[in-house]
């Protein structure tokens, strides 16, 4: 799939928003020293729902996205741009890793590789704090 076609796809933008929310939730958990169970309690939702959020298995209404964002001390900023302008502005990203979804995928891949290579010598914390207990 060409970059221009990708940037015009609904799936790309849903994945980007999910990735952004994931990063914010993990950052909040790290800053406040909470695991997923504690985050669920703090947000007033089930542990299963937090698991869905952290695994990217969700599709929120805008009102839920706003509620979650505000609960972790963030404001969601949504900006609308013309697709062709966005492609031109971000054309450099097609040859680098400036795209947030691509950067996150690379970071997760690197983290998995790091954990695999160090699993014999030491215990490396997992992506989700509740598994590190």
DAURCOR-V624783 format. One record per helix or strand. SS is the DSSP state (@ for helix, = for strand). FROM is the first residue (numbers start at 1). TO is the last residue. If there is no record, write none. Layout:
# DAURCOR-V624783
[[SS & FROM & TO] [SS & FROM & TO]]
This chain:
# DAURCOR-V624783
[[@ & 3 & 7] [@ & 10 & 32] [@ & 36 & 43] [@ & 47 & 55] [@ & 62 & 71] [@ & 83 & 89] [@ & 91 & 95] [@ & 100 & 118] [@ & 129 & 132]]
